[in-house]
Every structure is written in structure tokens, then in C-alpha cells.
Amino acid sequence: MPATTAQSLPLLRVCEENGCLTVFDHTTLPFAVQRVFTVQASAGALRGQHAHRFGTQALVALVGRVTVRLTNARGTSETILVAGGPGMIIPPMVWSEQEYLDAENTLLVLCDTPFTEADYIRDLDEFRFLM
């Protein structure tokens, strides 16, 4: 049975005098990556506002801070992702909204499926009915 709640995604960071490297591979991600994108938004922007029927996503703040609000059959939770901090894995059938908190924010999203509109549930009432 797939997970129904988000999980923390610890980041494997290797730091030396000249900078840090963050690794995303089969040892850090629980799925094979099929799609990668970034979202850049300024303070107050609200994005996401959907669930995926089948897709799993990993969210990592690269710049700034992003509040991630999740809703599933168990209720609603909220986590703030910060640049350099752990990320979050969101399984299918979890409603997700992201609020961008700082003047500059960049969120990295890694997905286990390619884009298909049929995977998205964009209406909260429909999502609640399907839960």
C-alpha cells in the first residue's frame, strides 16, 4: 500500500572549503526521477493547489523558505522547507499547497512520472470526494 502522508527527505550534503554539493540519487530518493522542474516565486505567492492521482514528488527549497500545506484523509499538516534543510516527499492522493515566504524563493521538484494532465486533481472538492 502506498504512503498516504508526506515523509521528510534528508539531504546528502558534502561540504568542503570551496562549497557544498547536494546529492539526489538512488540512495536519497525512493523513486526513479522522470521529471524535474523549479518554481520561482516571491513572498506571498500561493502555488500547487492540487493533488496527484499516481505521481510522487520530492520538494526541496533551493532558495528562501516555502510553507507546504498538505491535506489527506487524516487531516491537514504544515511544514516549512528552508534552503539547505531537509526536503519532503509527497505521495499520490495528498493535496498540496505551497506558500512562498521570502522575497526570493526557488523550489526544486523531482517527480516519478512524466507530466500528464490526467494525473492532476485541481479541484479541492473533487479531491475530498475521492479521498
Secondary structure, DSSP 8 states (H G I E B T S, - for coil): ----S-EEE--EEEEETTEEEEE-STTT-SS---EEEEEEE-TT-EEEEEEESS--EEEEEEESEEEEEEEETTEEEEEEEETTS-EEEE-SS-EEEEEE-SSSEEEEEEESS---GGGEE--HHHHHHH-
